[in-house]
Amino acid sequence: MPDSNFAERSEEQVSGAKVIAQALKTQDVEYIFGIVGIPVTEIAIAAQQLGIKYIGMRNEQAACYAASAIGYLTSRPLLVIGGSSERNQETMGAFQEFPQVEACRLYTKFSARPSSIEAIPFVIEKAVRSSIYGRPGACYVDIPADFVNLQVNVNSIKYMERCMSPPISMAETSAVCTAASVIRNAKQPLLIIGKGAAYAHAEESIKKLVEQYKLPFLPTPMGKGVVPDNHPYCVGAARSRALQFADVIVLFGARLNWILHFGLPPRYQPDVKFIQVDICAEELGNNVKPAVTLLGNIHAVTKQLLEELDKTPWQYPPESKWWKTLREKMKSNEAASKELASKKSLPMNYYTVFYHVQEQLPRDCFVVSEGANTMDIGRTVLQNYLPRHRLDAGTFGTMGVGLGFAIAAAVVAKDRSPGQWIICVEGDSAFGFSGMEVETICRYNLPIILLVVNNNGIYQGFDTDTWKEMLKFQDATAVVPPMCLLPNSHYEQVMTAFGGKGYFVQTPEELQKSLRQSLADTTKPSLINIMIEPQATRKAQDFHWLTRSNM
């Protein structure tokens, strides 16, 4: 007689949603951020049943920002899964029919629609592998609506093994020798530590390079903390001077894009020698021809450099003229910032706010930041001591990333380092892009303190009296400048509406007290709405950051 148990097993059915969830689980996907609806609700439920954590967001953009931050923090992928119209309705004007696969190919490393449910594990493995190999990036998998609930024989599904970790590539030996020689002969060297170094977990080797050879270093925004900001060889406080007069610059996972002024004069010497260390071959030589290129994993290549430099004892003289120049500039810039911070006038300025915040920040906290002056000034004052503990708007300068990034960092912190705080520093305009994610923060009771630095506008705003005077004569649409927002908006009430703690502060004393109370209360998230001078700006800069406005 036939084996009835075998017959039952061979006829067992499984849905497309469960196949997707199991394929993700097999590839070690730990978190999903999203907004459910037809046809992807079942996928989220199936993922939760397998132990994948699902975080429901209020906006798709914030969900993608959170997932991208998870990829950075955990070295796992940003994989976008989108539901699409049913296959048998293509070209008929189906519900939300759109060429999603084709559209996503412009912006992703891999974009595909599985041809069958049986093909789903293969496509998901390839998407995960593509996202983490080489320069990391997003991948897209398109799921037709009819796949989600379609049942297939469980024995027809073959799950792919977890993709191997990215291979560790190393630079050519001859190039490493040349780079070491260029560094040894530098009169005014500078190391620039980029986000790529943080992603590569290169902190141990880079810190050794800095300390062993006494080299000045400058972190990019998300390179902060690879070597602690308070390290004696950090020249962040003399950024412009260091860039402008260095004769040899080593780039560790930092791109010569707008953030580094394209590597061009007048921000740099015309004959400066760049040594580029990068995982991406296409990045080498962008905008400036480098003296040496070191293609490979940044941690591995830095160890190669150390081995080569170790062959002949050497260190950069700590009492050189270059170090003296940098230290003098750092001292004068720090003095100017402290003078601004010490001002007693009200409303407060940016420097006063950030110096009081810095005094209380836990050393192991994550700092998330977005805004214009809020992010730029905060970057110079708020210190990072650990790698991958700063998240900000980055290369694209995208506003709206803050709360999504903070949620991602909080989820990781709760799982891996309980007790860590996420301090999310927002301009009032930036907060408006994704403010409803406050509900998400409260729903999951995440360890986040939001600081909204409120100047009543985009770049600058007006105080209440000026606002009232303007509205006496014409409608707001005719007279209110485009940069202005409603003065004294009580953003803290968004937090209290969902059960968190909110504070409206106008003085340094109120700021200190509210931050102290927020850090002490680990039972719920907080939002501190910090009123500052509407016309507050940065201290005088040697160069304008980008294109000068005529305003």
C-alpha positions in Angstrom: 0.0 0.0 0.0 1.2 3.6 -0.7 2.7 5.5 2.3 -0.2 7.8 3.3 2.1 10.1 5.3 4.2 10.6 2.1 1.1 11.3 0.1 0.0 14.0 2.7 3.5 15.6 2.7 3.7 15.6 -1.1 0.3 17.4 -1.3 1.1 20.0 1.4 0.7 23.5 0.1 2.5 26.7 0.9 1.5 30.3 0.0 3.7 32.7 -1.9 3.7 35.0 1.2 5.2 32.2 3.4 7.8 31.4 0.7 8.9 35.1 0.6 9.1 35.2 4.4 11.1 31.9 4.6 13.5 33.1 1.9 14.1 36.3 3.8 14.7 34.4 7.0 17.1 32.0 5.3 19.1 35.1 4.2 19.3 36.3 7.8 17.0 39.3 7.4 16.2 40.4 10.9 14.0 43.4 10.4 11.2 44.6 8.1 10.0 48.2 8.0 6.9 49.0 6.0 3.3 49.9 5.6 1.0 47.0 4.9 -1.9 47.0 2.5 -3.1 45.0 -0.5 -1.2 42.9 -1.5 1.6 42.7 1.0 -0.1 42.4 4.4 0.2 38.6 4.4 4.0 38.8 3.8 4.4 40.9 7.0 2.3 38.4 9.0 4.2 35.4 7.6 7.6 37.1 8.4 6.5 37.8 12.0 5.5 34.2 12.4 9.1 33.2 11.5 10.6 35.6 14.1 11.5 38.5 11.8 10.7 41.7 13.5 8.2 43.9 11.7 8.1 47.6 12.4 5.1 49.4 10.9 5.8 52.9 9.8 3.5 55.8 8.9 5.1 56.7 5.6 6.9 54.6 3.0 9.8 57.1 2.8 10.5 56.8 6.5 10.3 53.0 6.2 13.0 53.0 3.5 15.1 55.5 5.5 14.9 53.1 8.5 15.8 50.0 6.4 18.8 51.8 4.8 20.1 52.7 8.3 19.6 49.1 9.4 21.8 48.1 6.4 24.5 50.5 7.5 24.4 49.5 11.2 24.2 45.7 10.7 26.0 45.3 7.3 22.9 43.5 6.0 20.9 44.6 3.0 18.4 47.3 2.0 16.0 45.1 0.2 12.8 46.7 -1.1 9.9 44.4 -1.7 6.9 45.9 -3.5 3.6 44.5 -4.4 2.5 44.9 -8.0 -0.6 44.3 -10.1 -1.7 40.7 -10.9 0.0 39.1 -13.9 -3.2 38.4 -15.8 -4.2 42.1 -15.7 -1.0 43.5 -17.1 -1.6 46.2 -19.8 -5.2 46.4 -18.9 -5.0 49.3 -16.5 -4.9 47.2 -13.4 -5.0 48.6 -9.9 -1.8 50.7 -9.4 -0.2 49.1 -12.6 3.2 50.6 -13.1 6.5 49.4 -14.6 8.1 49.0 -11.2 10.9 46.7 -12.1 12.0 49.0 -15.0 11.7 52.1 -12.9 13.8 50.7 -10.0 16.6 49.6 -12.3 17.7 53.3 -12.5 18.2 53.5 -8.7 19.1 50.0 -7.5 21.9 47.5 -8.0 19.4 44.7 -8.9 15.7 44.8 -9.8 13.7 41.8 -10.7 10.3 40.1 -10.6 10.3 36.3 -9.9 8.8 34.4 -12.8 7.2 31.9 -10.4 6.8 31.3 -6.7 9.4 28.6 -7.1 11.9 31.2 -8.3 11.4 33.5 -5.3 14.2 32.1 -3.1 16.6 32.4 -5.9 15.7 36.0 -6.7 15.8 37.0 -3.0 19.2 35.4 -2.5 20.6 37.2 -5.5 19.1 40.5 -4.3 20.6 40.2 -0.9 24.0 39.2 -2.3 24.0 42.0 -4.8 23.1 44.5 -2.1 26.1 43.7 0.2 28.8 42.8 -2.4 31.1 45.6 -3.6 29.7 49.0 -2.7 26.5 48.3 -0.8 23.3 49.5 -2.3 19.5 48.9 -2.5 17.9 46.1 -4.5 14.3 45.7 -5.5 12.1 42.5 -5.7 8.7 42.9 -7.3 5.9 40.6 -6.2 2.7 40.2 -8.3 -0.4 40.4 -6.2 -1.6 37.0 -7.2 1.7 35.4 -5.9 1.0 36.4 -2.3 -1.9 33.9 -1.7 -1.2 31.5 -4.5 -0.6 28.0 -3.1 2.1 25.6 -4.5 3.3 22.2 -3.5 5.8 22.7 -0.6 8.2 20.2 -2.1 8.5 22.3 -5.2 10.3 25.1 -3.2 14.1 24.9 -2.9 15.5 27.5 -0.5 18.9 29.0 -1.3 21.5 28.8 1.5 22.4 32.1 3.2 24.7 34.0 0.8 28.3 34.1 1.8 29.8 37.2 3.4 31.3 39.6 0.9 34.8 38.6 -0.2 37.7 40.6 1.3 39.7 42.2 -1.5 43.1 43.7 -1.0 45.1 46.3 -2.9 48.0 45.6 -5.2 51.3 45.3 -3.3 53.1 47.8 -5.5 50.4 50.4 -5.0 50.6 50.0 -1.2 54.4 50.5 -1.4 53.9 53.7 -3.4 51.2 55.0 -1.0 53.5 54.4 2.0 56.3 56.3 0.3 54.0 59.2 -0.5 52.8 59.4 3.1 56.4 59.2 4.4 57.4 62.1 2.2 54.4 64.3 3.0 55.1 67.7 4.6 51.5 68.4 5.5 49.6 65.1 5.6 45.9 64.6 6.3 43.7 61.5 6.7 40.0 61.8 5.8 37.9 59.1 7.4 34.6 58.5 5.5 31.4 56.6 5.9 33.0 53.7 3.9 35.5 53.2 6.7 32.8 53.0 9.2 30.8 50.5 7.1 34.0 48.4 6.6 34.5 48.2 10.4 38.0 49.7 9.9 38.2 51.5 13.2 40.9 49.3 14.8 43.3 49.5 11.8 42.7 53.2 11.2 43.1 54.2 14.8 46.4 52.3 14.9 47.5 54.2 11.8 46.6 57.5 13.3 48.3 56.9 16.7 51.4 55.0 15.5 52.4 57.6 13.0 50.8 60.7 14.7 48.8 61.7 11.6 46.1 64.4 11.7 42.7 63.1 10.7 39.4 64.6 9.7 36.1 62.6 9.8 33.3 63.1 7.3 29.9 63.5 8.9 29.2 59.7 9.1 32.9 58.9 9.6 32.7 60.5 13.0 33.5 58.1 15.8 35.6 55.7 13.7 38.4 57.4 15.7 36.8 59.3 18.7 36.1 62.9 18.0 38.0 63.9 21.2 41.1 62.2 20.0 44.1 64.6 20.2 44.9 64.0 16.5 41.4 64.9 15.3 41.5 68.3 13.4 37.7 68.6 12.9 37.8 72.1 14.5 40.2 73.2 11.8 38.5 71.5 8.8 38.8 74.3 6.2 42.5 75.0 7.1 43.4 71.3 7.0 41.8 70.7 3.6 43.2 73.9 2.1 46.8 73.4 2.9 47.4 69.6 3.1 49.9 68.4 0.5 49.0 64.7 0.8 45.5 63.5 1.6 44.5 59.9 2.2 40.8 59.2 1.6 39.5 56.2 3.5 36.1 55.5 2.0 35.4 59.1 1.5 34.3 60.5 -1.9 35.5 63.7 -3.5 31.9 64.9 -4.0 30.3 68.2 -2.8 30.8 67.3 0.8 34.6 67.4 0.2 34.3 70.2 -2.3 35.2 67.9 -5.2 38.9 68.0 -4.2 39.4 71.2 -6.2 40.9 74.7 -5.5 40.4 77.0 -3.7 39.4 74.5 -1.0 42.6 72.5 -1.8 46.1 73.1 -3.1 46.3 72.7 -6.9 49.1 70.1 -6.5 47.7 68.2 -3.6 48.3 64.4 -3.8 45.3 62.2 -3.1 45.6 58.6 -2.1 42.2 56.9 -2.5 41.2 53.8 -0.6 37.9 52.5 -1.8 35.9 49.3 -2.4 34.4 50.7 -5.6 36.7 51.0 -8.7 34.4 53.4 -10.4 34.9 55.9 -7.6 38.7 56.1 -8.1 39.8 59.2 -10.0 36.4 61.0 -9.8 37.0 64.8 -10.2 40.7 64.6 -9.4 43.4 62.3 -10.7 44.8 60.5 -7.6 48.5 60.0 -7.0 47.8 56.4 -5.8 44.7 54.3 -5.9 44.2 51.4 -3.4 41.2 49.3 -4.4 39.9 46.9 -1.8 38.2 46.4 1.6 39.2 49.5 3.6 40.0 47.6 6.8 42.2 45.1 4.9 43.9 47.8 2.8 44.7 49.9 6.0 46.3 46.8 7.5 48.4 46.5 4.3 49.5 50.1 4.7 50.4 49.5 8.4 52.5 46.5 7.4 54.4 48.5 4.8 55.0 51.5 7.0 56.1 49.2 9.8 59.1 48.0 7.7 61.0 51.2 8.5 60.4 52.9 11.8 58.8 56.4 11.1 56.3 58.8 12.5 55.1 62.3 11.4 56.8 64.9 13.7 54.1 66.0 16.3 55.9 69.3 16.7 56.0 70.1 13.0 55.0 73.5 11.6 51.9 71.8 10.1 50.7 70.5 13.4 51.4 74.0 15.0 49.2 75.6 12.2 46.4 73.2 12.7 46.4 73.5 16.5 46.4 77.2 16.4 43.4 77.2 14.0 41.6 74.7 16.2 42.1 76.8 19.2 40.8 80.0 17.6 37.7 78.2 16.1 36.9 76.5 19.4 37.2 79.8 21.2 34.8 81.5 18.8 32.3 78.7 19.2 32.6 78.9 23.0 32.1 82.6 23.0 28.8 82.2 21.0 27.8 79.3 23.4 28.4 81.5 26.5 26.0 84.3 25.4 23.3 84.8 27.9 20.8 86.6 25.6 17.4 85.0 24.9 16.2 83.4 22.7 19.2 81.1 22.6 21.5 80.6 19.6 22.6 77.2 18.1 25.9 77.1 19.9 24.3 77.7 23.3 21.9 74.8 22.7 24.4 72.3 21.5 27.0 73.0 24.2 24.4 72.4 26.9 23.3 69.2 25.1 26.9 68.0 24.7 27.5 68.3 28.4 24.8 65.7 29.1 25.1 63.3 26.2 25.9 59.7 27.1 29.2 58.7 25.5 27.6 55.6 23.9 24.5 57.2 22.5 23.6 57.3 18.8 23.3 60.8 17.4 20.9 61.3 14.5 20.7 64.7 12.9 19.1 66.5 10.1 18.4 70.1 9.2 20.4 72.9 7.7 22.2 74.9 10.5 21.0 72.4 13.0 22.9 69.6 11.4 25.9 71.6 10.3 26.6 73.3 13.7 25.5 70.2 15.7 28.1 68.1 13.7 30.9 70.4 15.0 29.8 70.5 18.7 28.1 67.1 19.4 30.8 64.5 19.8 30.9 60.9 18.7 33.1 58.4 20.4 32.1 55.1 18.8 31.9 54.0 15.1 28.6 53.9 13.3 26.9 56.0 16.1 26.2 59.0 13.9 23.5 59.1 11.2 22.6 62.2 9.2 21.4 63.4 5.9 24.6 62.3 4.1 25.5 62.8 0.5 22.1 63.6 -0.8 21.3 66.1 2.1 17.8 64.6 2.2 15.5 66.1 4.7 13.1 63.7 6.4 15.6 61.0 7.2 15.9 61.7 10.9 13.0 59.8 12.5 13.4 56.8 10.2 17.1 56.7 11.0 16.4 57.1 14.8 13.8 54.3 14.8 16.3 51.9 13.1 19.1 52.8 15.5 16.7 52.3 18.4 15.5 48.9 17.2 19.2 47.8 16.9 20.1 49.3 20.3 17.2 47.5 22.1 18.3 44.2 20.7 22.1 44.5 20.9 22.9 47.2 23.5 20.0 47.7 25.9 20.2 51.0 27.7 21.7 53.0 24.8 19.9 56.2 24.0 19.2 57.6 20.5 19.4 61.4 20.5 17.6 62.7 17.3 18.4 66.3 16.7 16.0 67.9 14.2 15.5 71.3 12.7 11.9 72.4 13.0 11.5 72.2 9.2 13.2 68.8 9.0 10.9 67.5 11.7 7.9 68.3 9.7 8.9 65.9 6.9 8.2 62.8 9.0 6.8 64.0 12.3 4.0 61.5 12.4 6.7 58.8 13.0 6.5 60.0 16.6 3.5 57.7 16.8 5.7 54.8 15.6 8.3 55.7 18.3 5.6 55.6 21.0 3.9 52.5 19.7 7.1 50.5 20.0 8.3 52.5 23.1 11.7 53.2 21.6 14.6 54.7 23.5 14.6 58.0 21.6 14.9 61.6 22.7 13.9 64.1 20.0 15.4 67.5 20.2 13.6 69.9 17.8 15.8 73.1 17.4 13.0 75.5 16.6 13.8 78.8 14.8 10.3 79.2 13.3 11.4 78.5 9.8 13.6 77.0 7.0 17.1 78.5 7.6 15.5 81.4 9.4 12.1 82.6 10.6 10.3 85.4 12.5 9.3 85.9 16.0 5.6 86.1 17.1 5.4 89.9 17.1 6.9 90.3 13.6 4.5 87.6 12.4 1.4 89.4 13.8 2.5 92.6 12.2 2.9 91.0 8.8 -0.6 89.6 8.9 -2.2 92.9 9.8 -1.9 94.1 6.2 -2.4 91.2 3.8 -3.1 87.5 3.6 -0.3 85.2 4.7 0.1 83.8 1.2 1.0 87.3 0.0 3.4 88.5 2.7 4.9 85.6 4.6 8.4 84.8 3.2 8.7 81.3 1.8 11.2 80.2 4.5 8.9 81.1 7.4 6.9 78.6 9.6 4.3 79.3 12.2 6.2 80.9 15.2 6.4 79.1 18.5 4.8 75.9 17.2 4.4 73.4 20.1 5.9 70.3 18.5 6.3 68.7 21.9 2.5 68.2 21.9 2.9 65.7 19.1 4.8 63.5 21.5 2.4 63.9 24.4 -0.5 63.2 22.1 0.8 59.6 21.7 1.9 59.1 25.4 5.5 60.2 25.4 6.9 63.1 27.4 7.1 66.6 25.9 9.0 69.8 26.9 8.8 73.4 25.6 12.0 75.1 26.6 13.2 78.7 26.1 16.2 79.0 28.5 19.5 77.1 29.1 18.2 76.1 32.5 15.0 74.6 31.1 17.0 72.8 28.5 19.3 71.3 31.0 16.5 70.2 33.3 14.3 68.7 30.5 17.2 66.7 29.0 18.3 65.5 32.4 14.7 64.3 33.1 14.4 62.7 29.7 17.7 60.7 30.1 16.6 59.6 33.6 13.2 58.3 32.4 13.8 55.1 30.5 10.2 54.2 30.4 9.1 56.4 27.5 10.4 58.5 24.6 10.6 62.3 24.9 10.5 65.4 22.6 12.2 68.6 23.7 11.0 71.6 21.7 13.9 74.1 22.0 13.1 77.7 21.0 16.1 79.6 19.6 16.6 83.1 18.0 14.7 83.0 14.7 17.6 84.8 12.9 20.4 82.7 14.5 23.1 81.6 12.1 26.5 79.9 12.0 29.7 81.6 13.0 31.7 83.3 10.2 33.1 80.7 7.8 36.2 80.8 5.6 34.2 79.5 2.7 30.5 79.2 1.9 29.4 75.6 2.1 27.9 75.4 -1.5 26.4 77.9 -3.8 25.8 81.3 -2.2 22.2 82.4 -2.1 21.3 86.0 -3.0 18.9 86.1 0.0 
